[in-house]
Amino acid sequence: MRLLHRTMPTHGKRRCNDYLSLMYLMMLAGSEEHEVTTGLEDLSPLFIEQIHSINDTSQEMARESNPIATALASLFHAYRNAVELDEKARYGEDDRANHVVGFIERYQVRFENENTMEPVSAGRLLAALRRVGREFNLEFEYKKPAQLGRRISNDLDVIRDAGFDIDRQRNAHTKNFEYRIVKTANL
């Protein structure tokens, strides 16, 4: 365990170090004596590679299964579609079409551009994400703004890995938090 702690102190499966140490010893058990001695001095590169592979798989699954990240991706995609439809209409026959206004009316959030949502309260963000969840048949079980705010704080690393930066600031007038969300990855 000391070897694992020393070699990989920040790997994502630290809570499983007891189990991983046992698996490493079992892997060494069938080896030649000099391989066991070497393996107890330095962690095997093969074992390190396996730990990295497990970490990568876990992180990918966390990103893909996070309901906030999934709903945000759908919301940003819906906004991009509204902008594209307006651009097509502008060059077509229906220059009065305004899909972005329809988007704002439907979701009650505004965007500075395709990659940046204007600051929004937790309540409005919750309403937008719940609506997106219903329309796109996504699981989104959050019911209260405070609950969503706590989950965003808890899942910030996963949400960031999914391609979103979230900046939380306290509104000077209402004293509530507002979220500014920037899409950092092409989803």
N, C-alpha and C positions, 0 to 999 in steps of 0.2 A: 504494500500500500504506500510506503514511503517513496518507493521508486516511481509509482504512478503519480503521486502528489508532486514530486520533484520535477518529473518530466513533462507532465500535462496538468499544471495547477488550475487552469481555467476552462477545461473542456466542459461541454454542455451536459454531460452525464455524471457529474461529480457525485451526485446523490447515490449512484450505483457503484462507487469505487470498491466497496467490499466485494460485490459480485464480480466486477471486472478483474479485481486482483485474483480472485479464486479461478476465474476462467484463464487468466494469464498463467497461473501456476499449473493448471491442468494442461495447457498448451505446452509448457516446458517439460512436464512430467515424462513424456515419451521421448525426449531428446537425449543426445549424448551428453556425458558429464561436462565437457568443455562448453557445450551450447547452453547448458543450465547455468553454469558459472557466469558466462557472458550475459545471458538473459537476465540474471539477477543484478548485474552491475549496470546495464543499460537496457532500457525498454526496447523490445524488438521493433524494427521499422514496420514490419508487417502488422503488428498489433496496433501501433500508432495509426497506421493507415486505416485499419478497421474502425478505430474510435472516431477518426475524422469522418469516415463514411457514415457511421451511425449518427453523428452530429448533423451532418448535411441532410440526411433523410428526415431526421426529427424536425429540423428547422423548416424544411420545405413543407412537411405535413402541417406544422403549426401555422405557417403563412396561408396555406390553402384552406385550412379549416377555421380560420379566425373569422367570425361573423362580421366584425366591424370592418376589417380589411376587405372582405368580399363585398359588403354593401357599399363601401366607399368606391371601390373599383366600378361597381355598377352605376353609381351616381355620376361619377366622372365620365363614364362611357355615355350615359344618357345625355349629359350636357354636350359632349363632343358631337353626338349625333344631331342634337338640336342646332348647333352652330353650323354643321355641314349642310343640313337641310335648308337653313336660311341662306347660306351662300349659293346653293344650287337654285333656290327660288329667285334670288336676286338676278341671276343670269338667265333665268327662264321666263316663262310667261306670267307667273304669279309673283310679282314683285312685292305684294302686300303680305305674303306669308311671314309669320313671326313665331317661329318655333321656340326661340329662346324665351320669349314672354310666356308662352305656354308652359315651358319647363319651370320658370320661376313661380308661376301660379300653382303648378302641381306640387312642387317640392319645397317651396318657401325658402329657398336659399339662392344666393347670387354668387357669380364667379367673376373674378378680376380678369381672368383669361382661362384658356382650356386646362391649364395646369394648377390654378390657384383659386381656391374658394375664398370669398370675402369672409372676414371674421363673423362667426355665427355662435349663438348661445347653444348650450347643451340641449335646451328644449327644442329649438328649431332643428338642430342637427338630428336629434332623436326622431322628430316627426319626419324629416326627410329620409332618414335611413329606414324607418319602419315602413314608409310608403314604398320605397325602393324594394324592400324585402317582400312586401305583398305583391307588387307588380311583377317581380322577377322570380317569385316563388323561392325566396331565400329564407333560411332560418334566422330570425332576428328576434330574440325573446326579451330584449330589454324594454322595460315599461316606464321607467322614471329617468329624468335627466341626470340626477345624482348617480344612479346606477350606471348609466352610460359613461359619465365622467370618470368614475372609479375604474371601470373596465378599460377605458382608454389609457388611463395612467398605468394600470397593471400590464397591459398588453403593448405598451409603447414600442418596445424593441421589435416585437413581431410585426406590428403595423408598419414600422419603419423598414423592416426587411421586405415587406410586401410592396414597398414603393411609395410610401406616404410619410411626409414630415408633418408633425402636428405641433403647433406652437400654442400654448395656453396662456392667456393673459386675463387679468381681472379687469372688468369694465369699471371705469371710475364712477360712472353714474349709477349703475344698477348693482354694483358690487358682486355680480355674478361673473363666472368665467366665460370667456369667448375663445373659440377655437379657430385658428387659421390653418387650413390644411393645404399642403402643396404636394402635388403628384410628382415624385422624383424619378419614377421609372415608367417606361412605356409599357402599359398593360394591355 
